[in-house]
Structures are given as C-alpha cells and as structure tokens.
Amino acid sequence: MDLNKELLLKSGARLYSLGVELEAARDRLRQLVAQGVSFDSAEMAQAYLDFTALEAQWKAMEAQHIELRDEILREGQETTE
C-alpha cells in the first residue's frame, strides 16, 4: 500500500479515537453544568481546559488529515491524466 494512503488511514483512525475522547470531555462539561457546578470552580476550569486541549488537537489533526487526503487525490488525478 502507498505510504501516504497508509498514513491517511492511520490519521483517520486517530481522528476517530480523538473524537471519542473529545465527546467524552464535552459530556463531562454538560454533566457539570447539569449538576449546577459553578463556572468559577476548579473542577469546571479543569474540565474546560481538558476539552479545549482535545479540541485543539482534533482541529490540528483534522487539518493534517484533509491536507494529506487532498495530496493523495491530486496524485491520483495526475496519474489518470
């Protein structure tokens, strides 16, 4: 298998697992809000930091994944022309 395609598959799998972690962090924030935890509390601040760190990782990895996908598509178009 082409190295770029293998990297694309691996990054897709990592995006999926990171997305699961991100959604768990989002759910944690929702739970804290539902429980009435103060927005100024240390627990809420930590949950928000965890969420934003995961979100930043996901966005960066998504951008890399899209860039690699587009590169593979361009290579495919060049070979068919």
C-alpha positions in Angstrom: 0.0 0.0 0.0 1.1 3.5 -0.8 2.8 5.2 2.3 0.5 8.3 2.0 -2.6 6.1 1.9 -1.4 4.2 5.0 -0.8 7.5 6.8 -4.2 8.7 5.8 -5.8 5.5 7.2 -3.8 5.8 10.5 -4.7 9.5 10.8 -8.4 8.7 10.2 -8.3 6.1 13.0 -6.6 8.5 15.3 -9.1 11.2 14.5 -11.9 8.8 15.4 -10.4 7.9 18.7 -9.6 11.6 19.5 -13.2 12.4 18.6 -14.5 9.9 21.1 -12.2 11.5 23.8 -13.4 15.0 22.7 -17.1 14.0 23.0 -16.4 12.5 26.5 -14.9 15.8 27.6 -17.9 17.7 26.1 -20.2 15.3 28.0 -18.2 16.0 31.2 -18.8 19.7 30.8 -22.5 19.1 30.2 -22.7 16.9 33.4 -21.0 19.6 35.5 -23.4 22.2 34.2 -26.4 19.9 34.8 -25.2 19.3 38.4 -25.0 23.0 39.0 -21.3 23.2 39.4 -20.1 26.8 39.5 -18.4 28.0 36.3 -15.8 29.6 38.5 -14.9 26.3 40.3 -11.6 24.5 39.9 -13.4 21.4 38.7 -15.2 23.3 35.9 -12.0 25.1 34.9 -10.1 21.8 34.6 -12.9 20.2 32.6 -12.9 23.2 30.2 -9.1 23.1 29.9 -9.3 19.4 29.1 -12.0 20.0 26.5 -10.2 22.9 24.8 -6.9 21.0 24.6 -8.6 18.0 23.0 -10.5 20.3 20.6 -7.3 22.0 19.5 -5.6 18.6 18.9 -8.6 17.4 16.9 -8.7 20.5 14.7 -4.9 20.3 14.0 -5.1 16.6 13.2 -8.2 17.1 11.0 -6.4 19.8 9.0 -3.4 17.5 8.5 -5.7 14.7 7.5 -7.5 16.8 5.0 -4.2 18.1 3.6 -2.9 14.5 3.1 -6.2 13.4 1.6 -6.1 16.3 -0.9 -2.5 15.4 -1.8 -3.5 11.8 -2.5 -6.4 13.0 -4.6 -4.1 15.3 -6.6 -1.6 12.5 -7.1 -4.5 10.3 -8.4 -5.6 12.9 -10.8 -2.0 13.3 -12.2 -1.7 9.6 -12.9 -5.1 9.4 -14.7 -4.3 12.4 -17.0 
